[in-house]
Amino acid sequence: MEASSKCRRYRKGVSVNGCYASKYISSSQSNGEAKVTCRCCKEECHCLLPSRTNLPFGNSTLGSHSSKKECGICCPVKKIGSKLLKLGNLGASNKDENLLSGSLSHSMPSSSAFSSTSRYNKRAVLCGVSYRRKFRLRGIINDITNMKELLIKNFDFPNECIRILTEHGENGNLIPTKHNIMESLRWLVKDAEPGDSLVFYFSGHGSQQPDLKEDEIDGFDETLCPVDYLIEGMIIDNEINSTIVWPLKKGVTLHAIVDACHSGTILDLLFVYNQESGIWEDNKPPSKEPIRKHSSGGLAICLSACEDNQTACDSSVFGGKGMNGVLTYLFTKAIREYPGITYGRLLQNMHEEIKKINRSKCNNRILQHIFNRKIAQDPLLSSSEKFDVSTTMFSL
């Protein structure tokens, strides 16, 4: 049994390790598309980024082209004009590539599909970030596959309306960089009309940073980590809120399912549901500046892996092949087993399943060591509007 926390901790005001500096990789073959080994992370990849020479962190100027190449994760992703440099299979393991050669990659829409003139009332962005080495998460591809199948089979989402971002694709626009994720979020809500159902799913690392706008009760902004977060920075909850919550018009519904650490209020929505008391709590603290956490009339609902002060896990405790995000696995399992389940019952079901897992391994010393005696995450529900969770059926 394995587990890994979907969290990357930071010391305040201190950069993480030495990856801000320029890194180079030496070619193991003579042709331009050879596998190369990164001198920073020591892993092979097919990255095609030209090398930079002696550039400080934050410098957007590319150096002269040479035979050396940069790893797309250890070095920043840069835009040249309107085109994004191709990143290739960043950090893809053989196992991940095999999985992607199956149903996921064959049905993944190309970038041209997103500009189709066809009009559908359902649209989704599924983002999974595996990262590398000590940051690596091994259940991401399983999570993405699981969510994609759920949307198509259980909620009739058209395949061509599902945009998938992972490190393992060939399309540079579908690598989960900060730029690409934000562009995909803008695509998700663009021109949404009454009756539309939108879904944003994220599986990866989450973190926190000090709140500078004084719009957080706990004093911290929640963040998501794109694949290039060491260079381009994290995506802050305020950015997510202004990008996919503010534009929602009346009659449009957005669901976010976020399987990451510290993700409780990652959409910065007005209300958080307290399961123990059964009431919606106000998520709007006193502030010196005007706060906008609401939509433009539409409904935004977020299901998070844990509360803001908790961490989330990848686990193999569920059996089957490989790792899975705890939230993703329990969420999809409940939806499939209980058609027409309400929001309240869904939340309760996931809490009960986590308790069962903790009870079942109480006599297993290995699991006690891995999980620090228990899976310490409580899935959380937040919304832009209050609603009766005991009678409202979950639907996408």
Phi and psi in degrees as a GROMACS rama.xvg file:
@    title "Ramachandran Plot"
@    xaxis  label "Phi"
@    yaxis  label "Psi"
@TYPE xy
-130.638  158.819  GLU-2
-154.083  146.324  ALA-3
-139.82  138.821  SER-4
-77.0156  135.169  SER-5
-86.2392  55.4161  LYS-6
-144.76  144.586  CYS-7
-126.84  112.417  ARG-8
-85.5558  149.908  ARG-9
-128.717  146.879  TYR-10
-84.243  139.124  ARG-11
-59.5928  127.862  LYS-12
73.3651  8.82807  GLY-13
-119.98  131.412  VAL-14
-70.0063  154.914  SER-15
-84.8154  125.625  VAL-16
40.3179  -154.933  ASN-17
-105.939  18.5592  GLY-18
-74.7412  -2.33385  CYS-19
-71.8407  -25.7415  TYR-20
-72.355  160.629  ALA-21
-65.8081  136.923  SER-22
-121.467  150.497  LYS-23
-128.777  157.328  TYR-24
-129.453  142.031  ILE-25
-99.5321  141.479  SER-26
-74.1975  138.139  SER-27
-95.8856  -6.87471  SER-28
-137.055  169.737  GLN-29
-85.9819  -25.1354  SER-30
-79.8436  162.963  ASN-31
-69.0124  -16.5499  GLY-32
-111.792  26.3851  GLU-33
-71.9323  160.43  ALA-34
-68.6879  142.865  LYS-35
-131.396  155.223  VAL-36
-111.542  123.26  THR-37
-72.6287  130.349  CYS-38
-72.4278  -15.5198  ARG-39
-86.0116  -58.2776  CYS-40
-98.0744  -6.91951  CYS-41
66.1287  20.4553  LYS-42
-110.459  153.088  GLU-43
-86.2862  147.392  GLU-44
-154.907  177.804  CYS-45
-110.938  24.0197  HIS-46
-59.4708  141.98  CYS-47
-116.666  23.6361  LEU-48
-73.6705  134.24  LEU-49
-67.7226  153.107  PRO-50
-78.0843  153.637  SER-51
-109.46  148.947  ARG-52
-121.648  119.316  THR-53
55.4139  40.6604  ASN-54
-98.3336  132.379  LEU-55
-73.2372  160.869  PRO-56
-57.3156  133.521  PHE-57
95.6871  -12.6703  GLY-58
-78.3939  122.302  ASN-59
-91.4888  3.09251  SER-60
-86.2025  126.434  THR-61
-81.3375  139.037  LEU-62
-78.4508  -175.538  GLY-63
-69.0947  149.668  SER-64
-71.7014  142.028  HIS-65
-146.046  -177.514  SER-66
-74.2765  -15.5156  SER-67
-82.8318  151.173  LYS-68
-133.315  157.861  LYS-69
-103.148  147.448  GLU-70
-75.4557  129.835  CYS-71
-67.7053  -16.824  GLY-72
-91.3469  -42.8159  ILE-73
-73.9431  -23.0927  CYS-74
-118.444  158.658  CYS-75
-67.6838  151.956  PRO-76
-89.5831  127.967  VAL-77
-118.402  149.592  LYS-78
-100.064  137.481  LYS-79
-116.693  109.681  ILE-80
64.5089  -129.543  GLY-81
-100.151  4.05995  SER-82
-105.31  139.161  LYS-83
-93.4464  132.29  LEU-84
-61.597  136.748  LEU-85
-69.0596  134.604  LYS-86
-103.397  -21.6875  LEU-87
74.3119  -155.547  GLY-88
-88.0028  79.0666  ASN-89
-70.215  113.548  LEU-90
69.5931  15.1999  GLY-91
-75.5573  127.861  ALA-92
-85.4552  165.112  SER-93
-59.2571  -38.409  ASN-94
-64.1932  -43.7453  LYS-95
-64.3805  -39.5751  ASP-96
-65.5883  -37.5719  GLU-97
-63.5469  -41.2769  ASN-98
-63.5818  -41.0432  LEU-99
-72.9757  -21.2522  LEU-100
-74.9831  -7.41118  SER-101
-90.4776  -138.412  GLY-102
-63.9568  -29.9912  SER-103
-68.5082  -53.185  LEU-104
-71.6483  -34.3464  SER-105
-66.2538  -29.3733  HIS-106
-104.417  4.90612  SER-107
-71.2232  124.128  MET-108
-68.5579  146.087  PRO-109
-80.0318  169.536  SER-110
-63.578  -26.9722  SER-111
-67.9969  -25.5017  SER-112
-67.2792  -25.9561  ALA-113
-73.2996  -20.4296  PHE-114
-98.4626  11.9045  SER-115
-60.3674  147.735  SER-116
-81.0359  -7.75028  THR-117
-63.154  143.325  SER-118
-112.773  119.601  ARG-119
-122.696  154.804  TYR-120
-98.9398  11.4221  ASN-121
-131.995  137.816  LYS-122
-151.284  143.249  ARG-123
-144.886  146.684  ALA-124
-119.829  119.24  VAL-125
-111.897  118.385  LEU-126
-121.079  121.993  CYS-127
-128.449  127.019  GLY-128
-121.242  119.636  VAL-129
-90.3789  -29.495  SER-130
63.8755  -156.947  TYR-131
-146.028  160.715  ARG-132
45.517  -124.184  ARG-133
-70.7976  -13.1809  LYS-134
-89.8789  -7.62677  PHE-135
-66.1185  139.121  ARG-136
-115.204  131.909  LEU-137
-104.718  1.66026  ARG-138
-106.522  7.94466  GLY-139
-64.2787  -47.4222  ILE-140
-64.1603  -39.2436  ILE-141
-61.1993  -40.8294  ASN-142
-63.2457  -47.5338  ASP-143
-62.8055  -45.4651  ILE-144
-60.2757  -43.6694  THR-145
-60.7744  -46.6591  ASN-146
-68.2394  -40.8254  MET-147
-62.0402  -45.18  LYS-148
-63.6729  -37.4279  GLU-149
-63.8842  -45.5891  LEU-150
-62.0397  -42.281  LEU-151
-74.6452  -48.5041  ILE-152
-81.7394  -35.0757  LYS-153
-98.6871  -24.3725  ASN-154
-126.965  10.9249  PHE-155
57.0366  39.1262  ASP-156
-76.6709  130.746  PHE-157
-65.0194  137.689  PRO-158
-58.289  -37.8811  ASN-159
-72.5381  -7.17067  GLU-160
-104.39  14.1237  CYS-161
-113.046  114.574  ILE-162
-98.1564  124.347  ARG-163
-113.84  127.319  ILE-164
-116.949  118.27  LEU-165
-142.37  169.394  THR-166
-74.534  -10.4454  GLU-167
-98.7005  2.32527  HIS-168
-86.3123  169.423  GLY-169
-93.6842  -18.0595  GLU-170
-85.1911  117.196  ASN-171
-60.4543  -26.0312  GLY-172
-75.8557  -10.0446  ASN-173
-109.959  13.2911  LEU-174
-79.5076  134.595  ILE-175
-77.3749  57.3406  PRO-176
-76.9757  167.56  THR-177
-60.3235  -45.0236  LYS-178
-59.2285  -48.4694  HIS-179
-67.5834  -37.4143  ASN-180
-64.0111  -46.14  ILE-181
-65.6381  -38.1567  MET-182
-62.922  -39.8567  GLU-183
-67.3636  -35.3818  SER-184
-66.9732  -38.3231  LEU-185
-66.448  -38.5768  ARG-186
-62.6948  -37.7653  TRP-187
-58.9978  -42.6503  LEU-188
-100.418  -5.66639  VAL-189
-61.8842  130.012  LYS-190
58.0827  25.6205  ASP-191
-64.8933  140.525  ALA-192
-120.362  160.654  GLU-193
-51.5941  134.554  PRO-194
96.7932  -10.4185  GLY-195
-75.6199  144.26  ASP-196
-117.783  119.331  SER-197
-115.05  143.582  LEU-198
-133.178  130.405  VAL-199
-118.419  120.619  PHE-200
-119.786  134.913  TYR-201
-135.271  131.425  PHE-202
-128.682  116.491  SER-203
170.881  -162.082  GLY-204
-80.8276  145.376  HIS-205
-130.717  158.499  GLY-206
-152.31  -169.291  SER-207
-138.507  156.868  GLN-208
-148.609  157.315  GLN-209
-55.1989  137.36  PRO-210
-82.5801  117.493  ASP-211
-95.3667  -12.4332  LEU-212
-100.901  -0.320061  LYS-213
56.6726  40.7963  GLU-214
-115.442  16.22  ASP-215
-119.828  134.53  GLU-216
-63.3201  -39.677  ILE-217
-90.1505  -0.846951  ASP-218
82.9581  9.42895  GLY-219
-131.108  139.447  PHE-220
-85.0652  140.629  ASP-221
-89.1718  148.65  GLU-222
-138.846  156.729  THR-223
-113.274  147.22  LEU-224
-107.596  107.773  CYS-225
-70.2922  174.347  PRO-226
-63.8072  -28.5963  VAL-227
-104.761  28.8153  ASP-228
-64.5883  -25.8455  TYR-229
-65.5678  -24.1755  LEU-230
-106.041  -51.0155  ILE-231
-90.5937  -9.88735  GLU-232
92.6313  170.528  GLY-233
-87.9918  166.408  MET-234
-97.471  118.013  ILE-235
-87.0713  150.081  ILE-236
-56.3137  -34.4419  ASP-237
-61.4132  -39.1674  ASN-238
-65.2794  -43.1121  GLU-239
-63.7787  -43.3764  ILE-240
-61.2556  -47.8904  ASN-241
-69.7247  -24.1302  SER-242
-85.3246  -42.0727  THR-243
-119.391  -6.11979  ILE-244
-102.327  -50.37  VAL-245
-52.4327  -44.5028  TRP-246
-72.9498  -9.54322  PRO-247
-65.0781  117.257  LEU-248
-86.1426  164.596  LYS-249
-56.7623  132.462  LYS-250
95.1365  -9.62326  GLY-251
-97.6725  135.381  VAL-252
-119.511  129.841  THR-253
-116.872  130.02  LEU-254
-114.417  132.552  HIS-255
-115.909  129.263  ALA-256
-118.204  112.8  ILE-257
-120.5  111.134  VAL-258
-101.371  80.1552  ASP-259
-154.501  161.142  ALA-260
-66.095  152.921  CYS-261
53.4251  35.1625  HIS-262
-100.392  8.10253  SER-263
-49.7467  -50.7314  GLY-264
-117.825  40.6181  THR-265
-65.2373  -19.9458  ILE-266
-97.1624  -0.685538  LEU-267
55.2922  45.996  ASP-268
-85.173  161.145  LEU-269
-67.946  -32.3148  LEU-270
-127.945  141.802  PHE-271
-121.529  131.81  VAL-272
-85.5783  124.969  TYR-273
-93.7499  108.262  ASN-274
-66.8255  -35.9887  GLN-275
-66.1483  -43.3217  GLU-276
-89.9892  -17.4884  SER-277
72.1324  27.2375  GLY-278
-129.55  157.352  ILE-279
-85.8922  129.488  TRP-280
-104.358  146.296  GLU-281
-72.0826  131.271  ASP-282
-108.399  23.6756  ASN-283
-113.958  102.348  LYS-284
-81.1471  164.366  PRO-285
-60.2722  141.692  PRO-286
-148.154  151.047  SER-287
-76.5658  -26.1378  LYS-288
-108.263  152.183  GLU-289
-58.5166  136.492  PRO-290
-111.529  132.892  ILE-291
-120.023  103.547  ARG-292
-113.127  1.91779  LYS-293
-100.134  169.528  HIS-294
-91.9898  -170.439  SER-295
-100.035  31.903  SER-296
118.056  -18.9785  GLY-297
-82.0054  176.11  GLY-298
-110.745  126.964  LEU-299
-118.456  128.605  ALA-300
-128.427  134.957  ILE-301
-125.453  130.88  CYS-302
-110.884  113.814  LEU-303
-107.463  153.649  SER-304
-66.7664  -27.7075  ALA-305
-163.187  174.509  CYS-306
-75.9261  167.673  GLU-307
-59.5589  -30.5049  ASP-308
-96.4938  12.6969  ASN-309
-115.605  166.861  GLN-310
-112.856  154.675  THR-311
-112.532  159.925  ALA-312
-124.305  151.453  CYS-313
-94.6085  142.603  ASP-314
-149.936  152.064  SER-315
-107.918  12.9918  SER-316
-68.1933  -16.9049  VAL-317
-82.1397  -6.36607  PHE-318
82.8148  -171.564  GLY-319
77.1502  -159.659  GLY-320
-98.163  126.31  LYS-321
73.321  -165.863  GLY-322
-95.5359  158.718  MET-323
-142.935  147.919  ASN-324
-68.7602  135.125  GLY-325
-58.465  -49.1518  VAL-326
-61.6511  -48.4822  LEU-327
-59.5497  -45.8228  THR-328
-63.9442  -48.6815  TYR-329
-68.3265  -36.762  LEU-330
-63.7969  -52.7966  PHE-331
-65.908  -35.0311  THR-332
-63.6443  -45.5574  LYS-333
-65.4146  -41.0886  ALA-334
-63.1244  -42.2107  ILE-335
-70.1552  -37.0993  ARG-336
-81.2595  -26.9075  GLU-337
-129.109  76.8518  TYR-338
-58.1688  136.781  PRO-339
80.4271  14.7065  GLY-340
-64.0036  144.823  ILE-341
-84.5479  164.795  THR-342
-60.5917  -41.8662  TYR-343
-64.8807  -43.2799  GLY-344
-69.0882  -35.564  ARG-345
-61.5571  -47.6557  LEU-346
-63.5437  -43.7471  LEU-347
-63.6304  -40.3658  GLN-348
-60.966  -43.7497  ASN-349
-66.8303  -39.4203  MET-350
-62.7869  -41.9707  HIS-351
-66.2609  -39.1862  GLU-352
-63.8939  -39.4579  GLU-353
-65.0127  -39.5754  ILE-354
-63.7621  -38.8944  LYS-355
-63.7735  -42.2999  LYS-356
-61.1328  -44.7927  ILE-357
-63.7932  -38.7835  ASN-358
-69.8436  -38.127  ARG-359
-68.6437  -24.6629  SER-360
-105.397  12.4808  LYS-361
-62.7797  -23.439  CYS-362
-101.254  5.53102  ASN-363
-101.762  108.495  ASN-364
-65.3754  -34.5252  ARG-365
-63.4365  -46.6517  ILE-366
-67.0174  -34.9737  LEU-367
-60.296  -40.5983  GLN-368
-68.4243  -43.8298  HIS-369
-65.0705  -46.3628  ILE-370
-95.975  6.60514  PHE-371
54.6676  45.2938  ASN-372
79.5939  -22.9228  ARG-373
-161.532  158.954  LYS-374
-79.4305  108.576  ILE-375
-97.8379  62.6925  ALA-376
-138.871  137.101  GLN-377
-119.481  106.111  ASP-378
-52.3067  141.046  PRO-379
-127.447  143.435  LEU-380
-113.414  130.47  LEU-381
-134.198  159.743  SER-382
-155.721  156.698  SER-383
-80.9433  -14.8136  SER-384
-139.429  151.394  GLU-385
-77.5676  143.854  LYS-386
-153.287  163.736  PHE-387
-80.1306  103.38  ASP-388
-70.9128  -20.1231  VAL-389
-79.6417  -18.7318  SER-390
-119.355  -15.0642  THR-391
-84.8902  120.441  THR-392
-76.2079  137.811  MET-393
-72.8674  129.23  PHE-394
-153.155  146.598  SER-395
